[in-house]
Amino acid sequence: MVSQQTVNKVKEMINENEVFVASKSYCPYCKRAKSTLFKEFNVPTDKALVLELDEMEDGKDIQDALYEITGQTTVPNIFIEGKQVGGNDDLQGLKNSGKLDTMLQKVLN
Protein backbone atom coordinates (compact mmCIF):
# COMPACT_ATOMS: atom_id res chain seq x y z
CA MET A 1 0.00 0.00 0.00
CA VAL A 2 1.44 3.32 -1.06
CA SER A 3 1.26 6.31 1.25
CA GLN A 4 -1.21 9.14 0.68
CA GLN A 5 1.81 11.48 0.74
CA THR A 6 3.30 9.71 -2.29
CA VAL A 7 -0.06 9.75 -4.11
CA ASN A 8 -0.34 13.50 -3.45
CA LYS A 9 3.25 14.06 -4.63
CA VAL A 10 2.57 12.22 -7.89
CA LYS A 11 -0.70 14.12 -8.47
CA GLU A 12 1.22 17.35 -7.91
CA MET A 13 3.89 16.37 -10.47
CA ILE A 14 1.18 15.49 -13.00
CA ASN A 15 -0.61 18.81 -12.51
CA GLU A 16 2.54 20.98 -12.44
CA ASN A 17 3.88 19.71 -15.78
CA GLU A 18 2.22 20.12 -19.14
CA VAL A 19 3.50 16.67 -20.15
CA PHE A 20 4.24 13.97 -17.58
CA VAL A 21 5.66 10.57 -18.51
CA ALA A 22 6.35 7.73 -16.09
CA SER A 23 8.85 5.55 -17.91
CA LYS A 24 11.49 2.87 -17.47
CA SER A 25 14.80 3.38 -19.23
CA TYR A 26 14.94 -0.13 -20.74
CA CYS A 27 11.31 -0.30 -21.92
CA PRO A 28 10.89 -0.26 -25.73
CA TYR A 29 7.31 1.09 -25.45
CA CYS A 30 8.56 3.95 -23.27
CA LYS A 31 11.33 4.72 -25.77
CA ARG A 32 8.77 4.82 -28.60
CA ALA A 33 6.46 7.11 -26.64
CA LYS A 34 9.30 9.49 -25.71
CA SER A 35 10.47 9.52 -29.33
CA THR A 36 6.95 10.39 -30.49
CA LEU A 37 6.59 13.22 -27.99
CA PHE A 38 10.08 14.72 -28.02
CA LYS A 39 11.38 13.96 -31.54
CA GLU A 40 8.29 13.79 -33.77
CA PHE A 41 6.21 16.44 -31.99
CA ASN A 42 9.15 18.43 -30.54
CA VAL A 43 7.63 18.82 -27.08
CA PRO A 44 10.03 21.16 -25.25
CA THR A 45 11.77 19.30 -22.43
CA ASP A 46 11.21 22.26 -20.10
CA LYS A 47 7.45 21.68 -20.41
CA ALA A 48 7.72 18.00 -19.54
CA LEU A 49 8.68 15.79 -16.66
CA VAL A 50 9.92 12.32 -17.51
CA LEU A 51 10.54 9.98 -14.60
CA GLU A 52 12.67 6.90 -15.24
CA LEU A 53 11.17 4.81 -12.46
CA ASP A 54 13.80 2.05 -12.68
CA GLU A 55 16.52 4.61 -11.91
CA MET A 56 14.77 6.16 -8.90
CA GLU A 57 14.91 5.06 -5.29
CA ASP A 58 11.16 5.63 -4.90
CA GLY A 59 10.27 4.47 -8.43
CA LYS A 60 8.20 1.50 -7.22
CA ASP A 61 6.24 3.76 -4.85
CA ILE A 62 5.59 6.22 -7.69
CA GLN A 63 4.40 3.40 -9.95
CA ASP A 64 2.15 2.11 -7.14
CA ALA A 65 0.75 5.64 -6.69
CA LEU A 66 0.08 5.90 -10.43
CA TYR A 67 -1.80 2.60 -10.24
CA GLU A 68 -3.89 3.97 -7.38
CA ILE A 69 -4.61 7.17 -9.34
CA THR A 70 -5.24 5.64 -12.78
CA GLY A 71 -5.69 1.88 -12.45
CA GLN A 72 -2.83 1.43 -14.95
CA THR A 73 0.03 -0.82 -13.83
CA THR A 74 2.26 -0.46 -16.89
CA VAL A 75 4.64 2.14 -18.26
CA PRO A 76 4.73 4.41 -20.05
CA ASN A 77 1.98 6.22 -18.21
CA ILE A 78 1.48 9.49 -20.06
CA PHE A 79 -0.39 12.65 -19.07
CA ILE A 80 -0.95 15.78 -21.16
CA GLU A 81 -2.32 18.90 -19.46
CA GLY A 82 -3.10 16.84 -16.36
CA LYS A 83 -5.21 14.29 -18.25
CA GLN A 84 -4.12 10.69 -18.58
CA VAL A 85 -3.47 9.61 -22.15
CA GLY A 86 -2.55 6.04 -21.19
CA GLY A 87 0.35 4.06 -22.57
CA ASN A 88 2.27 3.98 -25.83
CA ASP A 89 -0.51 2.23 -27.80
CA ASP A 90 -2.93 4.95 -26.69
CA LEU A 91 -0.43 7.67 -27.65
CA GLN A 92 0.15 6.15 -31.09
CA GLY A 93 -3.61 5.84 -31.60
CA LEU A 94 -4.04 9.54 -30.79
CA LYS A 95 -1.19 10.39 -33.15
CA ASN A 96 -2.65 8.33 -35.99
CA SER A 97 -6.12 9.85 -35.52
CA GLY A 98 -4.73 13.40 -35.48
CA LYS A 99 -6.01 14.00 -31.93
CA LEU A 100 -2.50 14.22 -30.45
CA ASP A 101 -1.88 17.40 -32.48
CA THR A 102 -4.88 19.02 -30.81
CA MET A 103 -3.91 17.79 -27.35
CA LEU A 104 -0.38 19.17 -27.69
CA GLN A 105 -1.39 22.49 -29.26
CA LYS A 106 -1.21 24.47 -26.00
CA VAL A 107 2.03 22.76 -24.96
CA LEU A 108 3.71 23.59 -28.27
CA ASN A 109 2.64 27.25 -28.35
HUDA-V898294 format. One record per run of one state. SS is the DSSP state (helix for helix, strand for strand, loop for the rest). FROM is the first residue (numbers start at 0). TO is the last residue. If there is no record, write none. Layout:
ss->SS from->FROM to->TO
ss->SS from->FROM to->TO
This chain:
ss->loop from->0 to->2
ss->helix from->3 to->15
ss->loop from->16 to->17
ss->strand from->18 to->22
ss->loop from->23 to->26
ss->helix from->27 to->39
ss->loop from->40 to->43
ss->helix from->44 to->46
ss->strand from->47 to->51
ss->helix from->52 to->54
ss->loop from->55 to->57
ss->helix from->58 to->69
ss->loop from->70 to->75
ss->strand from->76 to->79
ss->loop from->80 to->81
ss->strand from->82 to->85
ss->loop from->86 to->86
ss->helix from->87 to->96
ss->loop from->97 to->97
ss->helix from->98 to->107
ss->loop from->108 to->108
